[in-house]
Amino acid sequence: MGEFKENVKGMTNEAIGNTKQVIGDATNNPELETEGKLQEEKGEAQYVKGDLEDAAGNEF
């Protein structure tokens, strides 16, 4: 079950990060773009962690 939560967290962080990047670009706000990129990368890592937990059959 923990893998599902990590996947959802990962997808959420990726989506929010992408949105921040788009808004940052549209408003010429490089700090928001950077924040979005970092949040997207965090989401990608969470998603991978969830996949690994699923493959291992247990939580880390």
C-alpha positions as a Markdown table, in Angstrom:
| # | Residue | x | y | z |
|---|---|---|---|---|
| 1 | Met | 0.0 | 0.0 | 0.0 |
| 2 | Gly | 2.9 | 2.4 | 0.7 |
| 3 | Glu | 4.0 | 2.1 | -2.9 |
| 4 | Phe | 0.6 | 3.5 | -4.1 |
| 5 | Lys | 0.9 | 6.5 | -1.7 |
| 6 | Glu | 4.5 | 7.2 | -3.0 |
| 7 | Asn | 3.2 | 7.0 | -6.6 |
| 8 | Val | 0.4 | 9.4 | -5.9 |
| 9 | Lys | 2.7 | 11.8 | -4.1 |
| 10 | Gly | 5.2 | 11.6 | -7.0 |
| 11 | Met | 2.5 | 12.3 | -9.6 |
| 12 | Thr | 1.2 | 15.2 | -7.5 |
| 13 | Asn | 4.7 | 16.8 | -7.1 |
| 14 | Glu | 5.5 | 16.3 | -10.8 |
| 15 | Ala | 2.2 | 18.1 | -11.8 |
| 16 | Ile | 2.7 | 20.9 | -9.4 |
| 17 | Gly | 6.3 | 21.3 | -10.4 |
| 18 | Asn | 5.4 | 21.4 | -14.0 |
| 19 | Thr | 2.8 | 24.0 | -13.3 |
| 20 | Lys | 5.2 | 26.2 | -11.4 |
| 21 | Gln | 7.7 | 26.0 | -14.3 |
| 22 | Val | 5.1 | 27.1 | -16.8 |
| 23 | Ile | 3.9 | 30.0 | -14.6 |
| 24 | Gly | 7.5 | 31.0 | -13.8 |
| 25 | Asp | 8.3 | 31.0 | -17.5 |
| 26 | Ala | 5.2 | 33.0 | -18.4 |
| 27 | Thr | 5.8 | 35.6 | -15.7 |
| 28 | Asn | 9.6 | 35.7 | -16.2 |
| 29 | Asn | 10.2 | 34.4 | -12.7 |
| 30 | Pro | 13.3 | 32.2 | -12.7 |
| 31 | Glu | 13.1 | 31.4 | -9.0 |
| 32 | Leu | 9.6 | 29.9 | -9.5 |
| 33 | Glu | 10.9 | 28.0 | -12.5 |
| 34 | Thr | 13.7 | 26.5 | -10.5 |
| 35 | Glu | 11.4 | 25.7 | -7.6 |
| 36 | Gly | 9.1 | 23.9 | -10.1 |
| 37 | Lys | 12.0 | 21.9 | -11.6 |
| 38 | Leu | 13.1 | 20.8 | -8.1 |
| 39 | Gln | 9.6 | 19.8 | -7.1 |
| 40 | Glu | 9.2 | 17.9 | -10.4 |
| 41 | Glu | 12.5 | 16.0 | -9.8 |
| 42 | Lys | 11.3 | 15.2 | -6.2 |
| 43 | Gly | 8.1 | 13.8 | -7.7 |
| 44 | Glu | 10.0 | 11.7 | -10.2 |
| 45 | Ala | 12.1 | 10.2 | -7.3 |
| 46 | Gln | 9.0 | 9.5 | -5.3 |
| 47 | Tyr | 7.4 | 7.8 | -8.2 |
| 48 | Val | 10.5 | 5.6 | -8.7 |
| 49 | Lys | 10.5 | 4.8 | -5.0 |
| 50 | Gly | 6.9 | 3.6 | -5.2 |
| 51 | Asp | 7.7 | 1.4 | -8.2 |
| 52 | Leu | 10.7 | -0.1 | -6.4 |
| 53 | Glu | 8.5 | -0.8 | -3.3 |
| 54 | Asp | 5.9 | -2.4 | -5.5 |
| 55 | Ala | 8.6 | -4.6 | -7.2 |
| 56 | Ala | 10.1 | -5.5 | -3.8 |
| 57 | Gly | 6.7 | -6.2 | -2.3 |
| 58 | Asn | 7.4 | -4.2 | 0.8 |
| 59 | Glu | 8.0 | -0.7 | 2.0 |
| 60 | Phe | 11.5 | 0.8 | 2.5 |
